[in-house]
């Protein structure tokens, strides 16, 4: 089975005791690609090192909205330099493709770890960085009280619409495939607005939960060619692994559930979502 986990926090310390075994289980399950997003500058450096040390593992660099207060006047340049160092150090082009996105970036009104104005500001700076580096973005969106929609959704959509409009104005190829809204938990209206901007939508473990009927209805209404599957490990373990530490190998359960929802073969869903990821992230070796 050709599986891809497009969002996994494999750098977190919960994987320190057995990270090698976790990767071995992933490859044995049929994964061919794993993408690890950064959460701040230090985390971004860690994920780059992990990606450089493992075939099939890739990195995204960026500052999560819950880490927005770590952003300072040097962070944009530091992230840009991190990318340049990876690209410039290697005659082998495989290494230059190890950083494939800017992320995890976005807005979070659930934890409110930073003022909304600060979150907006660093999101816009990182969207500018993505445009400069010609990299897609990995987006985080979480409403207050985990509502299906609300001010966080409205603010994110407004910022993305303006960014994509700018990409079109500059004839940037990124406008055709600007990124993914990670771990989507909103309603169909929001999903369709995201699709209209040419983004992909990431599906995580909660789609397998017994009470997630509405979430499955949204997934059923979405085109398969715009879906990615992701674990968000170590969080959000899918059924039948719910309650355990999540890991990339469990992405198969998400593929199985999407196959059930769309009345497809799991192998077909695995191959299709892996092809979607390859289009978005332009994987190297």
C-alpha positions as CSV (number, residue, x, y, z in Angstrom):
1,X,0.0,0.0,0.0
2,X,1.4,3.4,-1.0
3,X,0.6,5.6,2.0
4,X,1.7,9.1,2.9
5,X,1.5,10.9,6.2
6,X,1.5,14.6,5.4
7,X,1.5,15.9,9.0
8,X,3.4,14.2,11.9
9,X,5.2,15.9,14.8
10,X,7.9,13.2,14.9
11,X,10.4,15.6,16.4
12,X,8.5,15.9,19.7
13,X,10.0,14.3,22.8
14,X,7.3,11.7,23.1
15,X,9.1,9.9,20.3
16,X,12.5,10.2,21.8
17,X,12.6,6.7,23.3
18,X,11.6,4.8,20.1
19,X,11.7,7.1,17.1
20,X,13.6,4.6,15.0
21,X,11.1,1.9,15.7
22,X,8.2,4.2,14.9
23,X,9.7,4.9,11.5
24,X,10.3,1.1,10.9
25,X,6.7,0.4,11.6
26,X,5.7,3.2,9.2
27,X,7.7,1.8,6.4
28,X,6.5,-1.8,7.1
29,X,2.9,-0.5,6.9
30,X,3.4,0.8,3.4
31,X,4.3,4.5,4.0
32,X,6.6,6.0,1.5
33,X,6.6,9.7,2.6
34,X,6.3,11.5,6.0
35,X,6.2,15.2,6.4
36,X,7.1,16.8,9.7
37,X,6.1,20.5,10.2
38,X,8.0,22.9,12.5
39,X,6.3,24.7,15.4
40,X,8.8,27.4,16.0
41,X,12.4,28.2,14.8
42,X,14.0,25.6,17.1
43,X,11.5,23.0,16.1
44,X,12.0,23.8,12.5
45,X,15.7,23.2,12.8
46,X,15.0,19.9,14.5
47,X,12.7,18.7,11.8
48,X,15.2,19.6,9.1
49,X,17.8,17.5,10.8
50,X,15.4,14.6,11.0
51,X,14.5,14.9,7.4
52,X,18.1,15.1,6.3
53,X,18.9,11.9,8.2
54,X,16.0,9.7,6.8
55,X,15.0,8.7,3.3
56,X,11.3,9.4,2.8
57,X,11.1,12.0,5.6
58,X,10.6,15.7,4.7
59,X,10.3,19.0,6.6
60,X,8.2,22.1,6.7
61,X,9.6,25.2,8.5
62,X,7.5,27.8,10.3
63,X,6.1,29.2,13.5
64,X,2.7,27.9,14.8
65,X,0.2,30.5,16.0
66,X,0.5,29.2,19.6
67,X,4.2,30.1,19.4
68,X,3.5,33.5,17.9
69,X,5.2,35.3,20.8
70,X,8.5,33.7,19.9
71,X,8.5,35.6,16.6
72,X,10.9,38.6,16.5
73,X,12.5,40.9,14.0
74,X,15.0,38.2,13.0
75,X,12.7,35.2,12.6
76,X,11.8,35.7,9.0
77,X,15.4,36.0,8.0
78,X,16.3,33.0,10.2
79,X,13.7,30.8,8.5
80,X,14.8,32.0,5.1
81,X,18.5,31.2,6.0
82,X,17.5,27.8,7.3
83,X,16.0,27.0,3.9
84,X,19.0,28.5,2.1
85,X,21.5,26.5,4.1
86,X,19.8,23.2,3.1
87,X,19.5,24.2,-0.5
88,X,23.0,25.6,-0.7
89,X,24.9,22.9,1.1
90,X,24.3,20.0,-1.2
91,X,25.3,19.2,-4.7
92,X,22.8,16.4,-4.5
93,X,19.4,18.0,-5.4
94,X,17.6,15.5,-3.1
95,X,18.7,17.5,-0.1
96,X,17.5,20.8,-1.6
97,X,14.0,19.3,-1.7
98,X,14.0,18.2,1.9
99,X,12.2,21.4,2.9
100,X,8.9,21.2,1.0
101,X,6.6,23.7,2.7
102,X,6.2,26.6,5.2
103,X,4.3,25.4,8.2
104,X,2.7,24.8,10.6
105,X,1.3,28.3,10.4
106,X,-2.2,29.8,10.8
107,X,-4.6,31.1,13.5
108,X,-5.7,29.6,16.8
109,X,-8.5,31.2,18.8
110,X,-8.9,28.2,21.0
111,X,-5.9,28.6,23.2
112,X,-5.4,32.3,22.5
113,X,-1.7,32.0,23.3
114,X,-1.0,35.2,21.5
115,X,-3.2,38.3,20.6
116,X,-5.1,37.9,17.4
117,X,-3.3,40.9,15.9
118,X,0.1,39.2,16.5
119,X,-1.2,35.9,15.0
120,X,-2.4,37.8,11.9
121,X,0.9,39.6,11.6
122,X,3.2,36.6,11.7
123,X,0.9,34.6,9.5
124,X,1.1,37.3,6.8
125,X,4.9,37.4,7.1
126,X,5.1,33.6,6.7
127,X,2.8,33.7,3.7
128,X,5.1,36.2,2.2
129,X,8.1,33.9,3.0
130,X,6.3,31.0,1.3
131,X,5.7,33.1,-1.8
132,X,9.4,34.2,-1.8
133,X,10.6,30.6,-1.5
134,X,7.9,29.3,-3.8
135,X,6.8,26.7,-1.2
136,X,3.2,25.7,-0.3
137,X,1.9,26.3,3.2
138,X,0.5,24.0,5.9
139,X,-2.3,25.8,7.7
140,X,-3.7,25.5,11.2
141,X,-7.2,26.7,12.1
142,X,-8.9,26.2,15.5
143,X,-11.9,28.1,16.6
144,X,-12.8,29.1,20.2
145,X,-14.6,26.1,21.8
146,X,-13.8,24.1,18.7
147,X,-16.8,25.6,16.9
148,X,-17.4,24.5,13.3
149,X,-16.9,28.1,12.1
150,X,-16.6,31.6,13.6
151,X,-14.2,34.6,13.7
152,X,-11.1,32.5,13.3
153,X,-12.4,31.0,10.1
154,X,-13.5,34.3,8.8
155,X,-10.1,35.9,9.6
156,X,-8.1,33.1,8.1
157,X,-10.2,33.1,4.9
158,X,-9.8,36.8,4.5
159,X,-6.0,36.7,4.8
160,X,-5.8,33.7,2.5
161,X,-8.0,35.3,-0.2
162,X,-5.8,38.4,-0.2
163,X,-2.6,36.3,-0.4
164,X,-3.9,34.1,-3.2
165,X,-5.1,37.2,-5.1
166,X,-1.5,38.6,-4.8
167,X,-0.1,35.3,-6.1
168,X,-2.3,35.5,-9.1
169,X,-1.3,39.1,-9.7
170,X,2.3,38.1,-9.7
171,X,1.6,35.1,-12.0
172,X,3.0,32.8,-9.3
173,X,2.5,29.1,-10.0
174,X,1.9,28.7,-6.3
175,X,-1.6,30.2,-6.8
176,X,-2.7,26.9,-8.4
177,X,-1.6,24.8,-5.4
178,X,-0.9,27.1,-2.5
179,X,-1.1,24.6,0.4
180,X,-3.3,22.5,2.7
181,X,-5.7,23.3,5.5
182,X,-4.5,20.8,8.1
183,X,-6.7,18.5,10.2
184,X,-9.9,20.1,8.8
185,X,-12.7,20.2,11.4
186,X,-15.0,22.8,9.9
187,X,-18.3,22.7,8.0
188,X,-18.8,22.1,4.3
189,X,-19.2,25.8,3.5
190,X,-15.7,26.5,4.8
191,X,-14.3,23.5,3.0
192,X,-15.7,24.7,-0.3
193,X,-14.3,28.2,0.2
194,X,-10.9,26.6,0.9
195,X,-11.2,24.5,-2.3
196,X,-12.1,27.6,-4.3
197,X,-8.7,29.0,-3.3
198,X,-7.1,25.8,-4.7
199,X,-6.0,24.5,-1.3
200,X,-6.0,20.8,-0.3
201,X,-7.8,19.6,2.8
202,X,-6.1,17.4,5.4
203,X,-8.1,14.6,7.1
204,X,-7.0,13.2,10.5
205,X,-8.0,10.6,13.0
206,X,-11.3,12.2,14.3
207,X,-13.0,11.2,11.0
208,X,-12.9,7.6,12.4
209,X,-14.6,8.5,15.7
210,X,-18.1,7.1,16.4
211,X,-19.7,10.6,17.0
212,X,-18.1,12.2,14.0
213,X,-21.1,11.7,11.7
214,X,-21.1,15.4,10.5
215,X,-17.4,15.3,9.8
216,X,-17.8,12.1,7.6
217,X,-20.6,13.8,5.7
218,X,-18.3,16.7,4.9
219,X,-15.6,14.3,3.7
220,X,-18.1,12.5,1.6
221,X,-18.9,15.8,-0.2
222,X,-15.3,16.6,-1.0
223,X,-13.4,15.7,-4.2
224,X,-10.9,12.9,-3.5
225,X,-8.3,14.7,-5.7
226,X,-8.1,17.5,-3.1
227,X,-7.7,15.3,0.0
228,X,-4.6,14.5,2.0
229,X,-4.4,12.1,4.9
230,X,-2.4,12.9,8.1
231,X,-2.0,11.6,11.6
232,X,-1.0,14.8,13.5
233,X,1.0,12.3,15.6
234,X,1.4,12.0,18.5
235,X,-2.1,13.5,18.8
236,X,-5.5,12.4,17.5
237,X,-5.0,8.7,17.2
238,X,-7.7,7.1,15.0
239,X,-10.0,4.2,15.9
240,X,-9.0,1.4,16.6
241,X,-5.9,3.1,18.2
242,X,-7.8,5.9,19.9
243,X,-6.3,6.7,23.3
244,X,-2.8,5.6,22.4
245,X,0.1,7.7,21.2
246,X,-0.5,8.3,17.6
247,X,2.2,7.5,15.0
248,X,2.6,7.5,11.2
249,X,1.7,3.8,10.7
250,X,-1.8,4.6,11.9
251,X,-2.5,6.7,8.9
252,X,-3.8,3.5,7.2
253,X,-6.9,3.6,9.4
254,X,-7.7,7.1,8.1
255,X,-7.3,5.8,4.5
256,X,-9.6,2.9,5.3
257,X,-12.3,5.2,6.7
258,X,-12.2,7.5,3.7
259,X,-12.4,4.5,1.5
260,X,-15.5,3.4,3.4
261,X,-17.1,6.9,3.1
262,X,-16.5,7.1,-0.6
263,X,-17.1,3.4,-1.3
264,X,-13.6,2.9,-2.7
265,X,-10.9,0.4,-2.2
266,X,-8.4,1.4,0.5
267,X,-5.5,0.8,-1.9
268,X,-7.0,3.3,-4.3
269,X,-7.4,5.9,-1.5
270,X,-3.9,5.4,-0.4
271,X,-2.5,5.8,-3.9
272,X,-4.7,8.8,-4.7
273,X,-3.9,10.7,-1.6
274,X,-0.2,10.0,-2.0
275,X,-0.4,11.3,-5.6
276,X,-2.2,14.4,-4.2
277,X,0.7,15.0,-1.7
278,X,3.3,14.5,-4.4
279,X,1.6,17.2,-6.6
280,X,1.5,19.6,-3.7
281,X,4.9,19.1,-2.1
282,X,7.0,18.0,-5.2
283,X,8.8,15.3,-3.2
284,X,12.4,14.6,-3.8
285,X,14.1,11.3,-2.9
